[in-house]
Amino acid sequence: MRKSPKDVIDSARMISRRGVMLGAAQAAVIGTLAWRMRSMQIEHADEYRLLADGNSIKIRLLPPVRGLIHDRNGRVIAGNEQNYRATITRELAGDVDSVVAKLRRLVAMSDEEAAELLETISKRSAITPVSIGEHLSWDEFSSIAVNAPALPGVQPESVLSRVYPQRGDFAHVLGYVGRVSDYDLSKMEDPDPVLMLPEFQFGKVGVESKLEPILRGKAGTRKVEVNAAGREMRELSRQEGQQGATVQMTLDAGLQNYAVQRLGEESAAAVVIDVTNGDIMAIASAPVFDPNLFVRGISSADYRALMEHDHRPLADKTVQGVYPPGSTFKMATLLAGLEAGVINGGSRFFCNGALEVAGRKFHCWSRGGHGHVDPVESLQRSCDVFYYETARLVGIDRIAAMARRLGMGVEHELPMSAVAAGIAPDKAWKHERYGSSWVIGDSLNASIGQGFVLASPLQLAVMSARVATGREVRPRLVRAVDGIPEPVAEFADLGIPENFLGIARRGMDAVMNSSSGTARSSRIVAEEWRMAGKTGTSQVRNITAAERARGVIRNDQLPWNRRDHALFVCFAPYDAPKYAVSVVVEHGGGGSAVAAPIARDILLYALAGGVPPLTAYPDGQRAGIEEMHRNMRLYNPVATSSSGSTRA
């Protein structure tokens, strides 16, 4: 059938409309593609170029800020300071020798240091940055930054480094941080990647080591773009790390400083415990060292000087050092005898200067003897024969058990390095240790803190606190973490009858305050701070019968390392105990002459909350005490006055 002209025209119009619509659709698709291609190639070209070339995007770890350590009053005792340094990455440096040669024009570096740097770079992973120098001067740091285009792989950095503002005061308890060595890494099963960062600092000893997990914090990350030469072009993103926890210690910086000053250059230790809650208020070992030397990298000469010093400044004598406690141990023997019922408050033994047992003489320190002595007098005059007699009756196993109840022969849990357990020996211990039987002579020696008995200054302070309170006082060092207080334990009763403890306390009071007390010259005359204490002198050499016959050689006539150790323990106030103190002076001689005055002064500072008033001291000592305090380098020192109104 033939179409009419009108039908032909309508059909042509329909085809033309479809063509236009199809063309428009095609144009829209092509336009969209063109816009997308323009966006990818021009507007987002850098982003897609980086995605196409993954090697030009680097993820860098950001070292976390180490947590601060405060004393109980908020004083920073371990903080952080600005540290300018530079690192080099082998993968990005290319010709490492050439780069190091250029660096030597900008940074003081000896041939030996340059050789050591090149060796370290060769040993480390190609992508691990290696420190060029720590604590650079501003001139050195800025010179590296200005010359950065000519130093591929070199990155100047401003970071934080550990610093100890009080230098040696807390060196032994806090320890120090140092760079992570290959040896350190070899001891770790799965080390934190942040430890691989150049010169990253982590705790080596002391609190810094024991609390490393919470002080370290968590690393952050930064994504950077680098060019073909390894130069950082820009930072793409950054995620800051988490700062380590802020730790508040139980320590009092002022008291710690005073204790360190009072110990001076002696080879000695002092511990102060708050008997009400176990807080260690001060724990000082002398002589001290500056832990900042280890943070920055101690020189061979400085390290050798510390290692060769006969007073062993690197050793923490407060918890690592163990000593025969001498007569400070007599409270344990006395309480064991009272509890066993072999002696009572009225028991009396006769001392003529020695006791012969099994054909051997065991001497009292007083050559002429003390006559008839009861328990209180036995402590007051420190009669050895009284304790020989008690030991024969009670036996070593009960003495050892009492010593452990008082805190000796046990390891106290503290965040410090190498805390010693000491030795409270009994029959089983000797058999296991030496394969031999216990003999009566062992008991007599142990009864006066000699023989196999060993205790640390920390344990002696704990013993004093437990005698003072009758409770199982446990020492602690951490007061709060990130502002959250650590729980204070409720101390269990020791189970020692109060009347027995009362005898021991009266004996310790008589040591200080009776006319014949062995430490009367070191008493506190302020009645509200009345002190009870016990002297101790422990031998480090055997005294032969021939020497006794012609007269025992005085300590001051012996070489330093053959002199007796001087010890002293105490607590105060007598009627309401607040603090217990122990002092050990290695090879110091007599406990009453050397250790007691030091302990008295430290205890007074704790009680007064600062430099104590002169009125607390015996009249004849006040001028000397005033002069001593005037010469001390104390925190906020105020010269003492005769009126006793001084504040620290």
C-alpha positions in Angstrom: 0.0 0.0 0.0 1.4 3.3 -1.0 2.0 5.9 1.8 0.5 9.3 1.6 2.8 12.4 1.6 1.6 13.2 5.2 2.6 9.8 6.5 6.1 10.1 5.0 6.6 13.5 6.6 5.5 12.2 10.1 7.8 9.2 9.8 10.8 11.4 9.0 10.1 13.7 12.0 10.0 10.7 14.3 13.4 9.4 13.1 14.9 12.8 13.4 13.7 13.1 17.1 15.2 9.7 18.0 18.5 10.6 16.4 18.6 13.8 18.4 17.8 12.0 21.7 20.4 9.3 21.0 23.0 11.9 20.1 22.3 13.9 23.2 22.7 10.8 25.3 26.0 9.9 23.6 27.2 13.5 24.2 26.3 13.3 27.9 28.2 10.1 28.4 31.2 11.5 26.5 31.0 14.7 28.5 30.9 12.8 31.8 33.8 10.7 30.9 35.8 13.8 29.8 35.0 15.6 33.1 36.1 12.5 35.1 39.3 12.1 33.1 40.0 15.8 33.7 39.4 15.4 37.4 41.6 12.4 37.7 44.4 13.8 35.5 44.4 17.4 36.7 42.6 18.0 39.9 43.5 14.7 41.7 46.5 13.9 39.7 48.9 14.0 42.7 46.7 11.7 44.8 46.4 9.1 42.0 50.0 9.3 41.1 50.9 8.4 44.8 48.4 5.6 44.8 50.0 4.3 41.6 53.5 4.5 43.1 53.2 3.0 46.6 57.0 3.4 47.3 56.6 7.2 47.4 54.3 7.0 50.4 56.0 6.3 53.7 54.5 5.6 57.1 56.6 7.0 59.9 56.3 6.2 63.6 56.0 9.1 66.0 57.7 8.4 69.3 55.3 8.8 72.3 56.0 11.4 75.0 57.3 9.5 78.0 55.1 9.8 81.1 56.2 12.2 83.9 57.2 11.1 87.4 56.2 13.3 90.4 57.0 13.1 94.1 54.1 13.0 96.5 53.8 16.8 96.5 53.7 17.2 92.7 57.3 18.1 92.1 58.6 16.7 88.8 61.5 14.3 89.5 61.6 12.7 86.0 60.6 15.0 83.1 61.3 15.6 79.5 63.3 18.3 77.7 63.7 19.6 74.2 66.3 17.6 72.2 67.5 18.7 68.7 68.8 15.8 66.7 69.1 14.4 63.1 68.6 10.9 61.6 69.7 9.2 58.4 67.9 6.5 56.5 70.1 4.3 54.2 67.4 3.5 51.7 66.8 7.2 51.1 70.4 8.4 51.4 71.9 6.6 48.4 75.6 7.2 48.7 75.8 7.0 52.5 79.6 7.7 52.7 79.1 10.9 50.7 76.2 12.1 52.9 78.1 11.4 56.1 81.1 13.3 54.7 78.9 16.3 54.0 77.4 16.0 57.5 80.9 16.2 59.1 81.2 19.7 57.7 78.1 20.7 59.7 78.3 18.6 62.9 81.4 18.0 65.1 82.2 14.3 64.5 85.5 12.5 65.1 86.9 9.9 62.7 86.0 7.2 65.3 82.4 8.5 65.6 82.0 8.7 61.8 83.2 5.1 61.5 80.9 3.9 64.2 78.0 5.7 62.6 78.7 4.1 59.2 78.9 0.7 60.8 75.6 1.2 62.6 73.9 2.3 59.4 75.2 -0.8 57.6 73.9 -3.1 60.3 70.4 -1.6 60.6 67.6 -2.2 58.2 67.7 0.0 55.1 64.4 1.6 56.1 65.3 2.2 59.8 66.5 5.7 60.6 69.8 5.9 62.5 70.6 8.8 64.8 73.4 11.1 63.7 73.6 13.1 66.9 71.6 13.7 70.0 71.3 17.1 71.8 72.7 19.1 68.9 73.3 22.8 69.3 70.9 25.1 67.6 73.6 26.1 65.1 74.2 22.5 64.2 70.5 21.7 63.9 69.7 24.8 61.8 72.8 24.1 59.5 71.4 20.6 58.8 68.0 22.0 58.1 69.3 24.7 55.7 71.4 22.2 53.8 68.7 19.5 53.7 68.4 19.5 49.8 72.1 18.4 49.6 71.6 15.7 52.3 69.3 13.0 51.0 68.0 10.7 53.7 68.8 13.1 56.5 66.0 14.3 58.6 66.4 17.0 61.3 64.0 16.4 64.2 63.0 18.2 67.4 62.0 15.6 70.0 61.8 15.2 73.8 64.4 13.5 75.9 64.4 12.4 79.5 65.8 14.7 82.2 66.2 14.3 85.9 66.0 17.7 87.5 67.2 16.6 91.0 70.2 14.8 89.4 71.5 12.3 91.9 68.8 12.5 94.6 66.6 9.9 93.0 69.2 8.1 90.9 69.0 4.8 92.6 65.2 4.5 93.1 64.1 5.9 89.7 67.0 4.5 87.7 67.4 6.0 84.3 66.5 5.5 80.6 68.9 4.9 77.8 68.8 4.0 74.1 67.6 0.6 73.1 70.6 -1.6 72.2 70.7 -4.8 70.1 71.3 -6.7 73.4 68.1 -5.2 74.8 66.1 -6.2 71.7 67.6 -9.7 71.8 66.0 -10.3 75.2 62.5 -9.4 73.9 60.3 -12.0 72.3 58.1 -9.5 70.4 59.5 -6.0 70.8 57.3 -3.0 70.2 58.1 -1.5 66.8 58.6 1.9 68.5 61.7 0.5 70.2 63.4 0.4 66.7 63.2 4.2 66.4 66.7 5.9 66.5 67.9 6.6 70.0 64.5 5.7 71.4 64.8 5.8 75.2 63.4 3.1 77.5 63.8 2.3 81.2 67.1 0.5 81.9 66.9 0.1 85.7 64.8 1.1 88.7 61.3 2.5 88.5 61.9 3.6 84.9 62.4 -0.1 84.0 59.8 -1.7 86.2 57.1 0.8 85.1 58.2 0.9 81.5 54.9 -0.5 80.1 52.9 2.4 81.5 55.5 5.2 81.2 56.3 4.5 77.5 53.0 5.4 76.0 51.8 4.4 72.5 53.4 5.5 69.3 51.7 7.7 66.7 52.0 7.6 62.9 52.5 10.1 60.1 52.0 9.4 56.4 54.4 11.4 54.2 55.1 11.8 50.5 58.7 11.5 49.4 60.4 12.2 46.1 62.7 10.0 44.1 65.7 11.2 46.2 63.9 10.3 49.4 63.3 13.8 50.5 60.0 14.4 52.3 57.7 16.5 50.1 54.7 16.9 52.4 52.8 15.3 55.2 49.6 13.6 54.1 48.2 12.7 57.5 49.2 12.4 61.1 47.9 10.5 64.1 49.4 11.6 67.4 50.5 9.0 69.9 49.4 8.5 73.4 51.5 10.0 76.2 52.8 7.7 78.9 51.1 7.7 82.3 51.9 10.3 84.9 53.1 8.5 88.0 53.1 10.0 91.5 55.5 8.4 93.9 55.1 8.2 97.7 58.5 9.9 98.0 59.0 13.4 99.4 61.6 15.3 97.3 62.6 17.5 100.2 63.1 14.6 102.6 64.9 12.6 99.9 67.3 15.5 99.3 67.9 15.9 103.0 68.7 12.2 103.4 71.1 12.3 100.5 72.8 15.4 101.9 73.0 13.8 105.4 74.6 10.6 104.1 77.1 12.7 102.2 80.0 10.8 100.7 79.6 7.8 103.0 78.9 4.4 101.5 75.5 4.2 103.1 71.8 3.9 102.8 68.7 5.3 104.6 65.0 4.4 104.3 62.0 6.3 105.8 58.6 4.6 106.0 55.3 6.1 107.0 54.1 3.3 109.4 50.4 4.2 109.0 50.2 3.4 105.3 53.5 1.9 104.2 54.5 4.9 102.1 58.2 5.1 101.5 59.0 8.8 102.1 62.7 8.6 101.3 65.0 5.8 100.1 68.5 7.1 99.6 71.7 5.3 98.7 75.1 7.1 98.8 77.2 8.1 97.2 75.0 9.2 94.3 75.5 9.6 90.6 73.9 11.8 87.9 71.5 9.7 85.8 71.4 12.4 83.1 74.9 11.1 82.1 73.3 7.8 81.1 70.5 9.5 79.2 72.8 11.4 76.9 75.4 8.5 76.6 77.9 8.3 79.4 81.6 8.6 78.4 84.0 5.8 79.0 86.0 7.9 81.5 82.9 8.8 83.5 81.7 5.2 83.5 85.0 3.8 84.5 85.2 6.3 87.4 81.9 5.1 88.7 82.8 1.4 88.3 86.2 1.8 90.0 85.0 3.9 93.0 85.4 1.8 96.2 82.1 3.1 97.6 80.2 1.6 94.6 78.0 4.6 93.7 76.1 2.6 91.0 74.8 0.0 93.6 71.5 0.7 95.2 72.4 -0.2 98.8 68.8 0.3 100.1 67.3 -2.8 98.5 70.2 -4.6 96.8 72.7 -4.4 99.7 72.3 -7.0 102.4 74.3 -6.8 105.7 74.6 -8.6 109.0 72.1 -6.5 110.9 74.0 -6.8 114.2 72.2 -5.8 117.3 69.3 -4.3 115.4 68.2 -7.9 115.0 67.9 -8.4 118.8 64.2 -7.4 118.8 63.4 -10.5 116.7 65.3 -12.8 119.1 63.6 -11.1 122.1 60.1 -11.4 120.7 60.7 -15.0 119.6 61.8 -15.9 123.2 58.8 -14.0 124.8 56.3 -15.6 122.4 57.8 -19.1 123.0 57.5 -18.6 126.8 61.2 -19.3 127.5 61.6 -15.8 128.9 59.3 -13.2 130.2 59.4 -9.5 131.2 61.1 -10.4 134.5 63.7 -12.8 133.2 67.3 -12.0 134.1 70.6 -13.4 132.8 74.0 -12.7 134.2 76.6 -11.3 131.8 80.3 -11.4 132.8 81.5 -10.5 129.3 81.3 -13.9 127.6 79.3 -17.2 127.5 81.1 -20.5 126.9 79.2 -23.1 124.9 80.6 -26.3 123.5 84.1 -25.4 124.4 83.9 -22.0 122.6 83.6 -18.6 124.1 81.0 -16.2 122.7 81.9 -12.7 123.7 79.8 -9.7 124.6 80.8 -6.3 123.2 81.4 -5.2 126.7 84.5 -6.9 127.8 83.7 -6.5 131.5 80.1 -7.6 131.1 76.8 -6.1 132.2 75.9 -8.1 135.3 72.3 -9.2 135.7 70.2 -8.0 132.8 66.4 -8.1 132.1 64.8 -7.8 128.6 64.4 -4.0 128.6 68.0 -3.6 129.9 69.2 -6.1 127.3 68.2 -3.7 124.5 69.1 -0.5 126.5 72.7 -1.7 127.0 72.8 -4.1 124.0 73.9 -7.1 126.0 75.0 -9.9 123.7 75.1 -12.6 126.5 71.3 -12.1 127.2 70.6 -13.1 123.6 73.0 -16.0 123.6 71.1 -17.4 126.5 67.7 -16.7 124.9 68.8 -18.4 121.7 69.9 -21.5 123.5 66.4 -21.8 125.0 64.2 -20.8 122.0 66.1 -22.3 119.1 66.8 -20.9 115.7 63.6 -22.0 113.9 61.5 -19.8 116.1 63.9 -16.9 115.8 63.9 -17.2 112.0 60.1 -17.4 111.9 59.8 -14.2 114.0 62.4 -12.4 111.8 60.3 -13.2 108.7 57.1 -12.0 110.4 59.0 -8.7 111.1 59.9 -8.4 107.4 63.4 -9.9 107.2 64.3 -12.8 104.9 61.4 -11.9 102.5 61.4 -10.0 99.3 59.2 -6.9 99.4 57.4 -6.1 96.2 58.6 -2.7 94.9 59.2 -1.4 91.4 62.9 -1.3 91.9 65.7 -3.4 90.5 67.2 -6.5 92.2 65.3 -6.2 95.4 67.1 -8.7 97.8 65.3 -11.1 100.1 68.1 -11.3 102.6 68.5 -14.3 104.8 66.6 -15.3 107.9 68.4 -18.7 108.4 67.0 -21.8 110.0 68.0 -25.5 110.1 66.4 -26.4 106.8 68.1 -23.4 105.1 71.6 -24.5 106.2 71.0 -28.1 105.2 69.8 -27.0 101.8 72.5 -24.4 101.3 75.5 -26.2 102.7 74.4 -29.8 103.2 75.4 -29.6 106.9 73.6 -29.6 110.2 72.8 -26.5 112.3 74.9 -26.2 115.4 74.4 -24.3 118.6 77.1 -21.8 117.7 75.1 -20.8 114.6 72.1 -20.0 116.8 74.2 -17.8 119.1 75.7 -15.9 116.2 72.3 -15.4 114.6 70.7 -14.2 117.9 72.8 -11.0 117.7 72.4 -10.5 113.9 75.7 -12.1 112.9 76.6 -15.4 111.2 74.3 -16.2 108.3 71.7 -13.5 109.0 71.5 -10.8 106.3 69.1 -7.9 105.9 68.7 -4.9 103.6 68.1 -1.3 104.9 64.6 -1.6 103.5 63.9 -4.7 105.6 65.3 -3.1 108.7 62.9 -0.1 108.2 60.0 -2.5 107.7 61.0 -4.4 110.9 61.0 -1.1 112.9 57.6 -0.2 111.5 56.1 -3.5 112.4 57.6 -3.4 116.0 56.2 0.1 116.3 52.7 -0.8 115.2 52.3 -4.5 115.7 50.9 -4.7 112.2 52.2 -6.2 108.9 53.3 -2.9 107.4 54.1 -3.4 103.7 56.1 -0.7 101.9 54.9 0.9 98.7 56.4 3.4 96.3 53.5 4.3 93.9 50.9 6.7 95.2 48.8 7.4 92.0 48.8 6.7 88.3 47.2 9.4 86.0 45.6 10.9 89.1 44.0 7.7 90.2 45.2 6.8 93.7 46.6 3.4 94.3 44.7 1.5 97.0 46.2 1.6 100.5 46.3 -1.9 102.1 44.8 -2.5 105.5 47.6 -4.1 107.4 46.9 -7.4 109.2 47.8 -7.8 112.9 51.1 -9.6 113.4 49.6 -11.7 116.1 52.3 -10.8 118.6 50.8 -10.0 122.0 50.8 -6.3 122.8 52.6 -6.8 126.1 55.5 -8.5 124.3 55.7 -5.7 121.8 55.6 -3.2 124.7 58.7 -4.8 126.2 60.6 -4.4 122.9 59.4 -0.8 122.5 60.4 0.1 126.1 63.8 -1.3 125.5 64.2 0.8 122.3 63.0 3.9 124.2 65.6 3.2 126.9 68.3 3.0 124.2 67.6 6.6 123.4 66.4 8.2 126.6 67.9 6.4 129.6 71.1 7.6 131.1 72.9 4.4 130.1 71.3 4.0 126.7 73.7 3.2 123.9 72.4 6.0 121.7 71.5 8.6 124.3 73.6 11.3 122.6 71.4 11.0 119.5 68.1 11.4 121.4 65.3 13.9 120.4 64.7 16.2 123.4 61.3 17.5 122.0 58.9 15.3 124.0 56.2 15.4 121.3 58.7 13.7 118.9 60.2 11.3 121.5 62.2 8.6 119.6 62.8 4.9 120.2 65.7 3.2 118.5 68.3 0.4 118.4 72.0 0.6 117.5 73.8 -2.1 115.6 77.5 -2.8 114.8 78.2 -5.8 112.5 81.6 -7.3 112.1 83.1 -7.9 108.7 86.2 -9.6 110.0 87.1 -12.3 112.5 88.6 -11.2 115.8 91.2 -13.8 117.0 91.7 -14.8 120.6 95.1 -13.3 120.5 93.7 -9.9 119.4 91.1 -10.0 122.2 93.9 -10.8 124.7 95.9 -7.8 123.7 92.9 -5.5 122.9 90.7 -5.4 119.9 92.0 -3.0 117.2 89.9 0.1 117.0 88.0 0.7 113.7 89.8 4.0 113.0 93.1 2.0 113.0 91.9 -0.4 110.4 91.7 0.0 106.6 88.3 1.4 105.6 87.1 -1.9 104.0 87.8 -3.9 107.2 85.9 -1.7 109.6 82.6 -2.7 111.1 79.3 -1.7 109.5 77.3 0.9 111.5 73.5 0.4 111.7 70.6 2.1 113.4 66.8 1.6 113.4 64.2 3.8 115.0 60.6 5.1 115.1 58.8 8.2 116.4 56.8 9.6 118.0 57.0 6.9 120.7 53.4 7.1 121.8 51.8 7.5 118.4 54.3 6.2 115.8 54.3 8.0 112.4 57.7 7.2 110.8 60.3 4.4 111.0 63.8 4.9 109.8 66.8 2.7 109.1 70.4 3.7 108.3 73.3 1.5 107.3 76.8 3.0 106.9 79.2 0.5 105.3 82.4 0.3 107.3 81.3 3.2 109.4 82.4 1.8 112.8 79.9 2.0 115.7 76.2 2.3 115.1 75.7 4.7 118.1 78.5 7.1 117.0 77.9 7.1 113.2 74.5 5.7 112.1 72.3 7.0 115.0 72.9 10.7 114.5 72.2 10.4 110.8 68.9 8.5 111.4 67.9 11.0 114.2 68.4 14.0 111.9 66.5 12.4 108.9 63.6 11.3 111.3 63.4 14.8 112.7 63.2 16.3 109.2 60.3 14.0 108.4 58.5 14.8 111.6 59.0 18.6 111.2 58.1 18.6 107.5 61.4 20.5 106.8 64.6 21.6 108.5 63.8 20.8 112.2 63.9 23.4 115.0 67.1 23.4 117.0 65.1 23.0 120.2 64.6 19.4 119.2 68.3 18.7 119.7 70.3 18.4 122.9 71.7 21.7 124.0 75.4 20.9 123.3 74.7 19.9 119.7 72.7 22.8 118.5 75.6 25.0 117.2 77.0 22.1 115.2 73.6 21.2 113.8 73.0 24.8 112.8 76.3 24.9 111.0 75.6 21.6 109.3 72.2 22.8 108.0 73.7 26.1 106.8 76.2 24.2 104.7 73.7 21.8 103.1 72.3 22.3 99.6 68.7 21.9 100.5 65.5 22.6 98.6 64.3 26.1 99.8 66.8 26.1 102.7 66.3 28.5 105.5 69.1 28.9 108.0 68.1 27.5 111.4 67.9 29.9 114.3 68.3 29.4 118.0 64.6 30.2 118.6 63.7 27.0 116.7 61.2 28.8 114.5 62.7 27.7 111.2 60.6 26.5 108.3 61.8 24.7 105.2 
